[in-house]
Amino acid sequence: MFNLVRPFVELCIFRIGPQNLPMSVLLLALVLTAHTAMSIVSFTFLMAGPDAIFAGMLGTVLLCALTYSTLFVLRRQLRWVQTLTALAGAITILDLLGLPFATWLRSTHDAGLNSGIPMFIMMILIGWQVTVQGHILRHAMSLPMTLGLMVSMFYFAISVSVLQSLFTPATGP
């Protein structure tokens, strides 16, 4: 199991790029399934069950569409499978790392306590995720890291905007 997860951990610590992953549609399907499941779990901290399921699925669709369209514009669509595998796998790992902090944040918020520390940790994790995505995208698009980060921030902004326009946060557990 660790051999399956290890490359995604290495992506998260900037040791490898997406080109180091196999071009495997089966691995892509497995990682997209894990990404969707982890997204659904993550969204349950923000919204009601049925909305969390739809938001998780939509988040995965947005990741696929944004990645393909960006690579298509740059005429690098042959890199789509490895790039999307890398993005979905790395995001899944980082979301999994964030679960305890999301739980902590939700419980402090629900109890009316100061949620500054868990919120700060979540912001660090979001920054790490955007940076990892920038690292993956710079390799996939053959761009400098700065431009990879800009594309990653664009992905993040689009995803947040679409999800916020469709869903309102839950007010209770």
N, C-alpha and C positions, 0 to 999 in steps of 0.2 A: 504494500500500500504506500509506504514511504517513497518508493521509487516512482510512483505515479505523481505524488505531490511535490517531490523534491525540485523538479524544474521550475515549478510555479513559485516556490519559496525563493529559489535562486533569481528569478525575475524580480521578485519583491525586494531583494537586496542588491539588485543591479549587477549581478555576476554574469548573467547571460542576456541575450536578446531573443526576440521571437524566431529568428532564423535558426536558433539552436533546438527548436522543437520539431518533432516530426510533422510532415504534412500528412495528417491523418484525419479523414472525415469522421471516423469512429471516435477518435479522441476529442475532436471538436464537439460532436454530439454529446459525449459524456460530460465535457466541461460546461457546455451550454445548459445542460440539465441541472448540474450542480449550481451554476450561476443563478438560474431561475429559482431553484429551491431556496438558496441562500438569500436572494433578493426578497422572496415572499416572507421569509422569516424576519428579515430586517425591517420590512415595511409593516409588520404587525406591531412594531413599537410606535408607529406613526398614525395608523389608521385601522378601521374595522376590518375583520376577516375577509369578506368578499372583495373589498377594495384593495387589500394587501395582495391578494392573489392576482388580480388584474394588473396592479401596479408592478408587481414582480415580473410578470410576463411581458408587460410593456417595456420595462427597463431593459430586458434582454433583447427584445425586438429593436429598440432604439440603438443599443450597442451594435447590433448586427448591421443595421441600416447606415448608421453614421460611419462605421468602419469601412463598409463596402463603398459607400459613395465617396469618401475621402480618397481611398485607394484608386477608385475608378477615375476620378478627376486627375490624379497624378499618374495615371496609366500604370499602376502597380497592382491591379486587381488579382494577379496571380499569387500575391502574398497574403490574400485575404484569409485563407484557412489558418495559416500559422499565426497571423496577427490577431485574429479573433480568438483563437485558442489561447494565446498568451494573455490577451486582455481579460477574457472571461475567467481564466484560471487564476490570474493574479488578483483580480477584484474579489473573487470568491474567497481566497486565502485571507485577504485583508478584512473582508466583511466578517469572516469567522473570528478573526482576532478582535474585532470590535464588538462582538456580541456581549461579553461581560460588561463592557463599558456602557453599551446601549441599555442593558438591563439596569445597571446602576443609575444611569441618567433618568430613566423612566421612573424608577422607584423613588428617587429623591424628588423628582418633579411632582409625582402623585402624592407624596407625603408633605408637600409644601416646604421642603427643605432646600437649602442652598445647593444648586446643582452646578456650581462653577467648575469644580475639579473634573467631574465626568464630562462636562461640555467641552472643557479645554482639551482633554484627552481625545474626544471624538473629533475635534477640529484638527488635531495633529494627525489622526488617522486619515481624515479626508485629504489633508495636504499630502500625506504619504501616497495615498491612492492616486491623486492627480499627478504626482511626480513619477510614480511607477508607470502610469499610462503614458505620460510624456516620453519616458525612456523607451517604452515599447514602440510608440508611434514614430519616434525619431529614427529608430532602426528600420521600421517597415517602410517609411517614406523617404529614407536617405536624406534626412534634414538635420540641422544642428539641434542640440537639446533645447535651446530657447524656443525654436519653432515647434518642436514636439510638445513642449509644455503649453504653448499657446493653443495648439490643436486640442490638447487634453482639457484645458480650461473651457474651450468652446464646447466640447462634448458634454462636460459637466453642466455648463450653463444651459445648454439645450435640454438636456435630460431633466434638470430641476424645473425649468420653465414649463415643459410639457406636463410633467407629473403634477406640478402645483396648479396648473390650469384645469386639470381633470379631477383632482382629489382635494378634499379638505381634511386636515388632520383630525384625528379622533380626539375628543375631549376627555375621555375616560378610558379605563382599561379594556 
